[in-house]
Amino acid sequence: MNSKSRKLDAFAKLLDIMDLLRNECPWDKKQTIESLRHLTIEETYELSESILKGDRSGIKEELGDILLHIVFYAKIASEENAFDIKDVIDQISQKLMYRHPHIFGNIKVADESDVLKNWEVLKLKEGKNNLLSGVPHSLPSLIKAQRIQEKAAGVGFDWNTEEEVWSKVQEELVELKVEIQNGSQNKIEEEFGDFLFSMVNYARFLNINPDSVLEKANQKFSKRLLFIENSTKEKGKSINELSHSELNNLWLEAKNYDSSEDESS
């Protein structure tokens, strides 16, 4: 049996399991498209965490959970005579072929940038209300800023060089400092937002995903803070009893511990 046949058989088995669960499991029978929503979001974040950890086994597991959700949604929709899993697959296949005319048509592209520009133009031709209609309002703000900037860049509204973007970052930082000195909370918040937005833009020019690197920073800080807390407990103290100097010394220990772990891994 060839590789494609094995994959098709595996997918068919999943569909059969879903049919059986929907017919016989009290919990699965009770679920609706709406009730699954928060669980799908949770599974997506779990996948994201595994990706950031570089955990290939975890990625495989979480992809399976998300695939189950896709099959589950399609099963419920088929019971409502709305659509089924074939419709889902057909639609994404058609979309991919339409949006890749450089592969399935006669359009010529020079690089990835051309591909993205064609992508945005094609989406507008599909009848999207506006350039940003594909950016969900519910996205986390950091990811939304990145997607908005990518949309603008896709139609040519972008900085020319990395240096221009860095100059904008510095400009926004100066404006923030001015408003901090002026003491207007509303203006401080506005300029802080502009500064963050410009930093997201700069990250894009550095080929950095700002959400991913911020989460890695969150994890690094959390790990070091827990090191301080555990070290303090081992000495029979509470972390809030430590002086600023003691906290700084433990922070340096935590950093050195991180470095030694990195070297040994």
Secondary structure, 3 states (H helix, E strand, C coil): CCHHHHHHHHHHHHHHHHHHHHHHCHHHHHCCHHHHHHHHHHHHHHHHHHHHHCCHHHHHHHHHHHHHHHHHHHHHHHHCCCCCHHHHHHHHHHHHHHCCHHHHCCCCCCCHHHHHHHHHHHHHHCCCCCCCCCCCCCCCHHHHHHHHHHHHHHCCCCCCCHHHHHHHHHHHHHHHHHHHHHCCHHHHHHHHHHHHHHHHHHHHHCCCCHHHHHHHHHHHHHHHHHHHHHHHHHCCCCHHHCCHHHHHHHHHHHHHHHHHHHHHC
